[in-house]
Amino acid sequence: SPDAEDHRSVHALTYAVAVHGPESFTAKVLLNYGANPKAAVEAPAVVAMFSDLPADRKEAIKRVLSLRDEERALHLPAVKIAQQEHAARARAALKQLAVNSWATAADDGREASPITPAKGKLAADPLSPSSEPCTAAQASAACVAAHLKAGDEDARKA
């Protein structure tokens, strides 16, 4: 089918235009066989929503969401998948940052900061109403993100 989509709901014509250009043989064949021409609108941005670079993903998602209603509607399933993947990658990066920070602090014997514990102690979790130290189970990406959002300078340096 000329309107075929992949597992991320990106149309074949979108890939053809993003990779080979709107005047490419592939794009023309897909259009001649009935592909929806709206799939070509902002094709590079639609493909970039799945980039390895977080800033590129974020900017591409914004561009696609700013399309007119009819073009946005065609790409909305892909946008939703891109947003889910972007969030999952961000959570994984934050979790890895926390793990790396803990390991570095333990190896260096540095004093603890909100995300770099030393001597087996974890800093207080700003999301916890009791302000008790984080347990290993609580020291998650949410805890790290809250410390970073609070503007903790030690967290930014880690």
Protein Blocks (a to p, Z undefined) as FASTA:
>chain_A
ZZbccfkopafklmmmmmnopkbmklmmmmmnopafklmgoklmmmmmmcfblklmmmmm
mmmmmpcfklmmmmmmmmmmmmmmmmmmmmmmmmmmmmmmmmmmmmnopacdfklcgehi
acddfkbmnlpacdfklmcfklmmmmmmnopaklmmZZ
